[in-house]
């Protein structure tokens, strides 16, 4: 038999499988599972966006676009960031349209990182950053955020982690899985340290439109001195419920974007043409769609937090995204044990906090981008499970 280990890239082999996919696989093999595990909007892509895509297909718009994406789309992306976040970009030189935000993250890390560069990765956070850093030859350095600090990065934690090998900070706010948000004053403190140590930043802002309360999202690129040292990643999946359209974008200084575009050119060619035309429609006419979805998520957010507290689990109140991160330490189970037993005994799927970093131990991630009815049923079953654990422990 062929020894495949001689051919496989050891850096890829050594990457741990996603802790999220494991529970998806279990759920797929079982009947009547209620899943609160997937971070995917339950809304359909708004009809006017779908209709635009249909119209362009009917017109035969099925050819490649420019590597960086349709210029009309890049112009609308720049208009959007100027209008929403007061940051101006050049559509011809400072924008790259990507296959989802994930490709933008991949291209940015691979463009910026060389062997043994240290990359500061906030934890808990989305699962893709650390593996991409590792396979790019970099060294991920975790920055642990804690519930008592509302899962925000503080200046002291950042300062203490920086060495002479540190090159990059990945800043994922609003945060998946915690729902934490960083406000302008807090970002200014982080920016001062970044500038002091001459670091670069990748700001993953895929949930930028999903913030709750009176303050809107603030991009670190809007802070004085930061636009020239920040790659902003965003996309259409969460904001417009366009997950399957696979479209995102990167914004940043031309010397970096041009190198990302070169990688993208060889690896991808161009993002899906039809999705790009649909995205122009979304950016031009989708503000009301965003507001409607955000209001609905906000209602579900408040319901979900209260429901977990009512069954006796402490639950941090998120200010963004569409996840809650309740604490299950009181049950005496590890995060993985809790999730495995919950799906097997109660047929409810949630994700262990450790899927997002070791510091997620004692927490679970629950998505509230589902109907209130499904959320209610699932949390009722979680409540039953927690109560049974208490009774067993008490006996």
Secondary structure by P-SEA (a helix, b strand, c coil): ccccccccccccccccccaaaaaaaaaaacccccccccccccccccaaaaaaaaaaaaacccccccccccaaaaaaaaaaaaacccccccccccccccccaaaaaaaaaaacccccbbbbbcccccccaaaaaaaacbbbbbbcccccccccccaaaaaaaccccccbbbbbcccccccccccaaaaaaaaaaaaaabbbbbcccccccccccccccccccccccccccbbbbccccccccccccccccccccaaaaaaaaaaaaaccccccaaaaaaaaaaaaccaaaaaaaaaaaaaaaaaaaaaaaaacccccccccccbbbbbcccccccaaaaaaaaaaaccbbbbbccccccccccbbbbbccccaaaaaaaaaaaaaaaaaaaaaaac
